[in-house]
């Protein structure tokens, strides 16, 4: 099953190439003092707000945990980093993770990926983060955050170089390091701009001109930084010399005797220093990972004598190709070290543990007893798996039997080297694509990146049924409920383990059956789906991940047979009328035209024209309990509404931007049932100058901001919905921080 690989917000596909910036520019910038738990945007005018209590719906990780770090000098303090969901601090008393970057705002969405983190052994309250999700030319530059209170508040320095927390190599070692000789000096390794150095504790940065390696196109640059005694070692992933160290003059030199380039020791992935035995352990692979590793090794350097020893537990070979990833030492037991395999899809990845400096090894997977009862979604394929994409491993310096490792979906931990269970409470990294709050039954249905669809009977516990099976999907592409028959739900998504790309449920998502048949294009381009109000008609649109659009298909027999709908605009997202089972709507974002059907989706005709065009994320939503009442969220073109079934649209006054839109239970009124509560992520000048989470109880005449500076989660433009049973409750999909939900205080 794949782990998180989520594209950036917007309509431009994520480029796959790497871009080398011109030169290793100096990156000094004025520091910004942040009053809350993240880097807020520029000062806003006073907002009309209603305080809400925000919480994260429990699933149990669901994304790639790329780094784990115990503080070396304070018991119970640890940190985790993720590729798209920020960093977390471990609360040992409550046994859960606390998110540290939820205050990152809309304009700074690219900073929700954590490239690296660092702690100061001499100052336990100090924490540093290097942020930047993508190093592509369209992405914004990265930033360094520094905290004096373990991430409760931050000061920020903007960089002029880009970092790549969600690119290849994101599971490599920490690229950020406090110099072991001077707490005021920090090092930051970049992918395309060499090595940076700060002499004022991260307030300003400049290129280290003494570092001898030069970036190359498509390379990895610095893959790790680690302190070994009073020296700093740097891994290099662009070919040639793989490992450098500081010399006696303050410059850099190639480490003598290191494994030769061109062997399995091509890219140094991670390194760990055993201070008691003065040995440095380095894992290598033939690529940075987490994908596409087929060879690897583990080597030990005696930093006193300079001698190297190959201590690889198992040499990859034909039929069992993989690399090595994580490495951690036991601070209290010299010679005790743990390493992980990575990208080992046959026998499945494992942790190897040695108590004699790598002379012999034991696979911890072979004796592992896995308990995923708290996170049932991890039991896919009939049994829980030890994990995949294992590149982050840590040993508690105060408890030798407490080992944790990150996977493509969660964090596993043990306290006795035998029994393992997720240590993941509070850490949620899902990219959320669809949300439905049913009028009865389940509290919430969610369509998610990488892990398909889930039914949430509780918001405080991982869904007891796990991922929707029969079939299992990777990323969900569509989720729809028949409004007049809410027990009937359909879903579509990228197949995982089968070729079925669509399924239906007749019990509100408790159980599923694949469609009896599907269009030929379905497995390679599954797109959004709609179901008529009575559940009798299905409309399925098809879009490949690269943006290629195909004709939509219709079924009037529950998916037993399908017919092409020539008049449906290719790639559009169909919307069913909530009351009239004959009506469907679709917005052609290529031409800015709304198309309408009054014959159960058999044919479509043009309705309103001349609407905003050119962005696939423009979308229509139908107000519940009303026929022909449509709302169009057109991003920076604002919010528009139609009350005549899509034939004409009128701008909603005062709304400058609308990105995601949904509806909830109406506010109590004396005269009876009022208009459904309208929720959106948007911008309304009278309320707030930036993109915010908003609610209107009067059909868009006025808006209230319901989030605050500490609850922003970067980009939130995919999906939002209210609860039809609880006025004021909102569910918000994020691009890396899972499902957020709130109630008015």
C-alpha positions, 0 to 999 in steps of 0.5 A: 500500500502506498504512503503519502505522496500528495501534490501541492494545492492548485491545478498545475500537476506536480513536476517530477524533475528536480531543479537546481537553483543558480548558486548557493546564495546567502540566505539571511533574512529578518526574523519574524516573531510569532505569537502563536504555535506557527508562522502566521501570515502578515497582520490582519484586521480585527476579525468577526469571529466565534470561538470554536473548539478544534479537534482532530478526528482520530485515524492513526497517522496515515502518512509518512513519518520521516523522522523521529528524535529523542532528546538526548538529555531529557527523559520523555521528550521526543519529536516527530516530523512528517513529509506534509503534516508538520512536526509533533512533540511527544507528551510522555505524561499523556502518551500522545503527540502534540502538533506544532505547526497548525498555525501555518497559514494559507499563504505558507502552505509549502511550509507544512512539510518538515525537511529536518529538525534539531535539538540542542543537547545542552538546552532541552527547551530549544527546538529547530525546524527546517520547513519546505515541502517542495524544491520545485521552481513553482514552490515558495522558499523554505524557512527555519523556525526556532523555539525556546519552549519546545515548539509552543511559540516560534521565531521564523527566518525565511530562506531564499532556497527551497527545501523538499520534505515531500520529495525523494530523500525525505526519509534521509537523516536530519539535515539540520544540526546544532554544532556540538562545539557551539550552541550558537552555530547551526548547520543546514544541508540543502538539496540544491544549494550546498551547506548553509551555516548560521552563527546566531542560532538560526536567525540568519544563514549563509552558504558555507563556502568551505564545503567542497561538494557541488550540487548537480541537476537531479541530485540530493545534495546533503542527505544527513548531518550528524555530530560525532564527538566534536566533529560534524559529518555530512552525507552527500547524495550527488555522486563522488565522495559520499561522506565529509567531516569537519577538519581541525582547521574548521573546514571540510574533508572527505572521510578517509577509507569510506566505502567506494562510490559505485557500490551499494554504498552510493547514497548515505541515508542516515548515520548514528554515533555511539559516544561510548564506543566512539563508532559511527554507523552509516546506512547506504542505499543505491538511491535516497528512497523511500522508493526505488531502492534495490541495494544497500549496506551498513558500515561502521567507522571507528572514529578513533582509528579511522578504520571502516567495517562492513556490518551489513546484516543481510546483503540484498540480492536477486528476488530480495532487493532493498536498501537500508534506511534508519539507524539508531544507537542505544545511548546506555549500551555501547555496541547496541545498534538498530538498523532498518531495511527499506523498500523491501516488498518481498519478505517485508521490511524489518529492523535488525538489532545488534548488541556487538557493534554489528558483528551479529544481528537479530531481526526484530520482525521475526519475533514481533507480536503486532497489535493494531487494535487501536488503529484497525486500518493497519490490518489490510490484506488480512493481517497487520504488516511490520511496516513499509518505508521504514527510514526513521528509527529511534532508541530511547536514551533512557529505556533501551527496550523502548524503540520506535520507528516510522512507516509510510502510515504510522509510528510503531513502538515497543517496550520489550522488543517483542510486543509492538503497537502504534504510538501514534495518538494525536499524530494525524497526517491524512490528505483528505479528499471527500467528506460526507456527514450523513443524516443518520448512522455513521458520524462521518464518511471520509475519502482519503489520499492513499488509504481510501474510504473510512466510516467514522462511527466515533470521531475520537477513535480510529474507525473500527472497520478500518479501511473500506474493503471489497475492494481496497482503494489507495487514494479515493477519487469519489464519494457520494450518498443518495440523499433520499436513501442515505443508506446507499453510498458509492465510492471510487478510487485507485485500485489496490490489490484488484482492478475494481475502481468502484463500489457501493454500500447499502448500509451506510458504508458498513460493508461494500460490494464492487460494482458488477462491472465497470467501464474499461477506463476505470482502473487507470483513470478513476474520477469523481462519482455522483448518485441520484437522490433515490440511488437509482442512477450513477454518473462516473467521470474519468480523469487520469492522474496526469490530467487526461480526461475521458468520457463519463459513463452512466449506470441505471442498474447499480453498476451492472452495466454502463453507457457513455454520456457524450454530452457530459463534459469530459473530466467534470465532477457530477453533482446530483440534485438533493430532491429531484432524482432526475436532475444532475449538474456538472461544471465544465471548468474548461469553458466556464459553463454549467451543464444540466440534465433533467433525464437522469443523466442521460443527456446534458445541455448548457445552462449558465455560460461565461463563468470563471474557467481554467481551474479544475478546482472550481466546483459546484455544491447543491444546497441540501433539502432544496432543488436547483439551489446551487453554489459555485466556489470559484477560488479567487473569482469569489462565490456565486449562487444559482436558484434556477437549477444552474441556468443563471448565477449571481455573485455572493456580495462581499465574498472575494474568494471561495475554495471549499464549500459545504452545508450543515444544519440550519440555525434554530429560528422562530419561524421554523427551519431556516436556510442550511448553514453554509461553510467555506474556506474563503475570504470575506473582507468584512470578516478577515483579509486572509483565507479563513474557515467561515460560516453563514447562517443567512445564505451568505448575507453575513459570515463569521470566522470560526477558526483562529491563528493557531488553527490554519493547517496550511492549505484547506481548499479541498473539502469542507462540510457541516453536520446535518444533525448538529448546528455549528459543527464543521468538518474540514479536510486538510492536505496533511493534517487529517480531518479537523472538526469543531463545535462552537464554544 
